[in-house]
């Protein structure tokens, strides 16, 4: 919608009026210079390089002198925490002399930002602030880049299967195939037990008997709705990616008969 500020003299109009139709969002104001946010909501997606969001304010007239306004945090309405998911380098915003616009930054903090998001609510205060669009809600989300696709040396240590103590540890090369959006496909999640291991001859399992699609969300590995021929495959213990080495640790449990193991994926 198009936004227009109309400045009318006190003779014509002495009170604030608001008009809205399908094509316009008009604020009719009679108090001279008015300052407000150009937008009232935005998002900051925080990646590992700790990016910033620039938030803009606008005024209806220029001035020969710079004008400065306060930025106040509404702590009751905000779920974001200063120093945890964001920092606010300045608590004021200045519109330079001769300009209609000013801006200030909110810096994201990757380590503290939440994947499910938090909200920072800010208000403009000071002389000439409009009675509208003076509050801004910034939604802050942690956004992790996932790049786990490739070839790995996978060592699986089995906690239980039908043929222990033989085939207690197995190492083999495996492919982790990227599906997009942080999802990955692994064929024979059992680490060889079902494909070439003792289950192949005993139970007729093969390469596709334990296919799994898992998700990587900021180094946390998870999956739902995955199964072998006898039941669901669940997470069981530590499931994560080491940010420094790229090593993936996966602990799995088959609910049908209790097979379980820890698989360590080391990038090749």
Secondary structure, DSSP 8 states (H G I E B T S, - for coil): -EEEEEE--TTT--S-EEEE-SSEEEEEE-SS--EEES-SEEEEEE-TT--EEEEEEEESS--SS-EEEEEEE-TTT----BTTTEE-S-SEEEE-TT-SEEEEEEEE-TTT--TT-EEEEEEEESTTB-SSS-EEEEEEEE-------EEEEEEEEEEE-TTTTTT-EEEEEEEEEEEETTEEEES-TTTTTTTTSHHHHHH---TTTT-EEEEEETTEEE--S-EETTEEEEE-S--EE-TTT--EEEEEEETTT--EEEEEEEE-
